[in-house]
Amino acid sequence: MVNQGRKLEQAAKAAWLSYVAGKTQDEIAGIMGVSRQTAQRLVAQAMAEGIVKIRIDHPFAHCMDIAAGLQHKWGLEFCQITPSDAPEAGVALMVADTIEQWLRRAEPLTMAIGTGRTLRSAIAQLPHIDCPQHRIVSLTGNIAPDGSTAYYNVLFTLSDLVSARSFPLPLPVIAPSMSERQAVNSQPSIRRLIQMSSEAAVAFVGIGTVGENAPLMLDGFLTQPELDALVDAGAVGEITGWAYDTHGALVPGLSNDRVASAPIPPRETTLVIGAAHGSEKVPAIRGALRGGLISGLITDATTGAALLSG
């Protein structure tokens, strides 16, 4: 017992010299009169015995805890959480960093990209990236209701910054009628682009609310009565125009019959990363998580904590 106590005392001393005094293993060995290998073993023993407890005093430590909790709770493949002191800027920067990491991969890949304010802010943070081996395909149409380019479609801005080949969808986000949507989506060139998006390695999508100040209405894609009908049908969120309920199930009929966007890529083969933040987005994000519409998430700590508790 005395011998064991002496060993723990030696381990504690070695750990103190390493973590508090900042000594190297060679210096620890000299101070304690042991070999370098013994010093290394003593420090490792201190860790194994629980003598050393490491505390990281930085907001990112809390963010990493929330990310780990969300991954466990919702079965996410990927989760990044930013501090909540500047959520809009923080989430945009994290999305930009993640997009850049994917585009700097050497192996050719297809990236699918959605639309929205968060993604637009993220694209603005990207540097020029030389990546001609990759393809970037839009998940949504780039035509606004008045025939102009949709303001929050980000593919054109992205194509100015990277050398990857880009493939826009020359469609409205929501067609005027079901027959028009069927007509445009049946064109061979459009079918090829939709097929390309379904084969993407990664997709980045915004998560929109359905209700007051819904982006689909603010941007002119839906009228107030059409939005009210979605709310009455239980819709809480939308991804690339596809409205879904609290369980993540697409709302049958209504505007979903006219969505010309590509389907949300299959999560079995595509890492679909949703980007959103703010208390008003929590029901929409939670619905997407419940329904498995996304397999990755980038948000801020306050929003992440709300998704952990609900």
C-alpha positions as a printed Julia matrix, in Angstrom:
310×3 Matrix{Float64}:
   0.0    0.0     0.0
   2.85   2.34    0.89
   4.53   1.5    -2.41
   1.31   2.24   -4.32
   0.95   5.56   -2.54
   4.53   6.42   -3.43
   3.86   5.61   -7.1
   0.81   7.87   -7.18
   2.81  10.62   -5.49
   5.48  10.31   -8.18
   2.8   10.32  -10.9
   1.21  13.44   -9.43
   4.57  15.19   -9.26
   5.37  14.3   -12.86
   1.93  15.52  -13.95
   2.35  18.8   -12.07
   5.74  19.38  -13.68
   4.23  18.66  -17.11
   0.89  20.48  -17.0
   1.51  23.25  -14.47
   5.22  23.97  -14.68
   5.3   23.33  -18.42
   8.4   21.12  -18.28
   9.39  18.79  -21.1
   9.7   15.07  -20.48
  13.49  15.35  -20.55
  13.34  18.12  -17.92
  10.94  16.09  -15.76
  13.28  13.11  -15.97
  16.21  15.28  -14.83
  14.31  16.83  -11.93
  12.93  13.51  -10.67
  16.06  11.48  -11.36
  14.32   8.96  -13.62
  14.6    8.0   -17.27
  12.65   9.85  -19.95
  10.51   6.73  -20.53
   9.67   6.56  -16.81
   8.72  10.24  -16.78
   6.43   9.66  -19.76
   4.88   6.62  -18.05
   4.29   8.56  -14.81
   2.45  11.36  -16.63
   0.31   8.79  -18.45
  -0.42   7.06  -15.13
  -1.58  10.35  -13.61
  -4.05  10.73  -16.46
  -5.28   7.13  -16.1
  -5.75   7.46  -12.32
  -7.82  10.62  -12.69
  -5.24  12.76  -10.92
  -5.17  15.13  -13.87
  -8.4   16.91  -14.72
  -8.23  19.21  -17.71
 -10.6   22.18  -17.95
 -10.7   24.35  -21.04
 -11.97  27.8   -20.1
 -13.19  29.05  -23.47
 -16.63  29.34  -25.1
 -15.62  26.83  -27.75
 -15.37  24.13  -25.08
 -19.07  24.65  -24.33
 -19.81  24.65  -28.06
 -18.05  21.32  -28.5
 -20.09  19.83  -25.64
 -23.32  20.97  -27.3
 -22.18  19.61  -30.67
 -21.41  16.22  -29.14
 -24.79  16.19  -27.4
 -26.65  17.01  -30.61
 -24.78  14.37  -32.56
 -25.71  11.77  -29.96
 -29.34  12.86  -29.6
 -30.15  13.2   -33.29
 -27.69  10.76  -34.82
 -25.89  13.46  -36.78
 -22.81  12.7   -38.85
 -21.55  16.28  -38.54
 -22.23  19.15  -36.14
 -20.48  22.48  -35.57
 -21.59  24.98  -32.94
 -20.43  28.59  -32.76
 -20.52  30.94  -29.74
 -23.72  32.94  -29.4
 -22.22  36.4   -28.99
 -22.56  37.06  -32.74
 -24.6   34.14  -34.09
 -25.26  35.42  -37.59
 -21.6   36.17  -38.32
 -20.35  33.11  -36.45
 -22.6   30.65  -38.26
 -21.81  32.23  -41.65
 -18.08  31.94  -40.98
 -18.39  28.32  -39.86
 -20.39  27.45  -42.98
 -17.77  29.19  -45.13
 -14.95  27.27  -43.4
 -16.77  23.97  -43.92
 -17.47  24.66  -47.6
 -13.83  25.63  -48.09
 -12.61  22.41  -46.46
 -14.71  20.34  -48.86
 -13.64  22.31  -51.93
  -9.96  21.98  -51.04
 -10.16  18.19  -51.18
  -8.06  16.71  -53.94
 -10.46  13.92  -54.88
 -13.17  15.08  -57.33
 -16.61  15.46  -55.78
 -20.04  16.93  -56.41
 -21.35  19.53  -53.97
 -25.02  20.49  -53.93
 -25.96  23.95  -52.71
 -29.29  25.35  -51.55
 -30.27  28.94  -50.99
 -31.04  31.44  -48.26
 -29.69  34.31  -46.25
 -27.27  32.28  -44.12
 -25.71  30.6   -47.13
 -25.43  33.9   -48.97
 -23.6   35.41  -45.98
 -21.32  32.38  -45.85
 -20.39  32.53  -49.54
 -19.38  36.17  -49.07
 -16.67  34.99  -46.63
 -15.01  32.55  -49.03
 -11.62  33.23  -50.62
 -10.87  32.33  -54.21
 -10.44  28.55  -54.43
  -8.89  26.82  -57.4
 -10.73  23.49  -57.57
 -11.58  22.6   -61.19
 -11.84  18.93  -60.25
 -15.15  19.52  -58.46
 -18.74  20.15  -59.56
 -21.27  22.38  -57.78
 -24.94  21.93  -58.6
 -27.85  24.06  -57.4
 -30.7   22.4   -55.52
 -33.08  25.25  -56.25
 -34.2   27.22  -59.25
 -32.58  30.57  -59.91
 -35.62  32.39  -61.28
 -37.66  34.76  -59.11
 -41.43  35.16  -59.59
 -40.91  38.27  -61.76
 -38.47  36.43  -64.02
 -35.32  37.99  -62.56
 -32.49  36.08  -60.89
 -33.51  34.97  -57.41
 -31.63  37.23  -54.98
 -30.78  34.58  -52.4
 -29.69  31.95  -54.91
 -26.0   31.62  -54.11
 -24.63  29.52  -56.95
 -23.76  32.44  -59.23
 -21.86  34.22  -56.43
 -20.07  31.0   -55.56
 -19.09  30.37  -59.17
 -17.33  33.75  -59.22
 -15.12  32.66  -56.32
 -14.22  29.08  -57.2
 -13.06  27.4   -60.38
 -15.26  24.34  -59.93
 -17.79  23.78  -62.69
 -21.19  25.08  -61.65
 -24.59  23.8   -62.75
 -27.55  26.1   -62.09
 -31.18  24.98  -62.27
 -32.89  27.31  -64.79
 -36.23  27.02  -63.02
 -38.47  28.94  -60.65
 -38.28  27.84  -57.02
 -42.03  27.25  -57.05
 -43.84  26.93  -60.38
 -47.18  28.68  -60.98
 -48.96  25.32  -61.37
 -48.38  21.61  -60.94
 -48.56  21.04  -64.68
 -45.88  23.66  -65.34
 -43.65  22.13  -62.69
 -44.08  18.69  -64.26
 -43.34  20.11  -67.7
 -40.06  21.79  -66.74
 -38.85  18.98  -64.5
 -39.42  16.43  -67.23
 -36.92  18.08  -69.58
 -33.86  15.83  -70.11
 -31.37  18.55  -69.17
 -33.21  19.26  -65.92
 -33.49  15.58  -65.1
 -29.72  15.24  -65.51
 -29.1   18.1   -63.07
 -31.52  16.65  -60.53
 -29.8   13.29  -60.85
 -26.44  15.0   -60.33
 -27.68  16.61  -57.11
 -28.85  13.24  -55.8
 -25.31  11.91  -56.2
 -23.61  14.76  -54.31
 -21.12  13.9   -51.59
 -22.21  16.9   -49.52
 -25.06  19.4   -49.65
 -25.43  22.74  -47.84
 -28.99  23.94  -47.26
 -30.65  26.78  -45.42
 -33.58  26.03  -43.11
 -36.49  28.44  -43.45
 -39.46  29.1   -41.23
 -43.08  28.74  -42.3
 -45.2   31.36  -40.64
 -44.8   35.06  -39.97
 -41.91  36.51  -41.99
 -41.41  33.22  -43.86
 -38.71  33.66  -46.53
 -40.91  32.0   -49.16
 -43.46  34.78  -48.73
 -41.0   37.64  -48.21
 -39.22  36.68  -51.42
 -42.48  36.51  -53.36
 -42.67  32.77  -53.98
 -45.87  32.31  -51.95
 -48.85  34.53  -51.24
 -50.21  35.05  -47.74
 -53.19  32.7   -48.35
 -50.84  30.02  -49.67
 -48.61  30.41  -46.62
 -51.64  30.29  -44.31
 -52.7   27.02  -45.93
 -49.29  25.52  -45.19
 -49.48  26.62  -41.56
 -52.98  25.15  -41.24
 -51.6   21.88  -42.64
 -48.98  21.8   -39.87
 -45.91  23.06  -41.73
 -43.15  24.46  -39.5
 -40.18  24.71  -41.87
 -38.91  24.45  -45.4
 -35.72  23.39  -47.12
 -35.2   24.54  -50.73
 -38.94  25.23  -50.9
 -40.07  21.84  -49.6
 -42.38  22.46  -46.61
 -42.49  19.92  -43.79
 -44.22  19.44  -40.43
 -42.95  19.0   -36.86
 -42.04  15.38  -37.6
 -40.07  16.28  -40.7
 -42.67  14.8   -43.07
 -43.27  16.75  -46.28
 -46.7   18.38  -46.26
 -48.83  16.67  -48.93
 -50.21  18.81  -51.75
 -50.42  22.6   -51.55
 -47.23  24.4   -52.62
 -45.19  21.19  -52.44
 -46.97  20.06  -55.59
 -45.43  23.05  -57.37
 -41.88  23.01  -55.98
 -39.5   22.8   -58.94
 -36.41  22.4   -56.75
 -34.52  19.14  -56.74
 -35.52  16.77  -53.92
 -33.43  17.02  -50.75
 -30.51  14.64  -51.46
 -30.68  11.18  -49.88
 -29.07  11.26  -46.45
 -27.92   7.66  -46.9
 -25.35   8.78  -49.48
 -25.11  12.57  -49.07
 -24.03  14.54  -46.02
 -26.81  17.15  -45.93
 -25.68  20.03  -43.72
 -28.37  22.44  -42.55
 -27.35  25.96  -41.56
 -29.64  28.11  -39.42
 -29.75  29.98  -36.13
 -32.12  31.88  -33.86
 -35.02  31.02  -31.57
 -37.55  31.49  -34.36
 -35.78  28.73  -36.32
 -35.84  26.13  -33.53
 -39.16  24.45  -34.54
 -38.02  24.28  -38.17
 -34.6   22.86  -37.28
 -36.1   20.38  -34.82
 -38.56  19.17  -37.45
 -35.72  18.66  -39.94
 -33.79  16.69  -37.31
 -36.75  14.54  -36.33
 -37.49  13.65  -39.92
 -33.87  13.0   -40.83
 -34.02  15.65  -43.54
 -30.5   16.73  -42.57
 -27.55  14.68  -41.37
 -25.38  17.64  -40.36
 -25.99  20.95  -38.6
 -24.22  24.28  -38.17
 -25.8   26.64  -35.66
 -24.97  28.74  -32.59
 -24.77  27.66  -28.96
 -28.09  29.15  -27.83
 -30.0   27.5   -30.66
 -28.09  24.25  -30.12
 -28.94  24.22  -26.41
 -32.63  24.67  -27.25
 -32.45  21.71  -29.65
 -30.86  19.61  -26.92
 -33.57  20.37  -24.39
 -36.58  19.85  -26.68
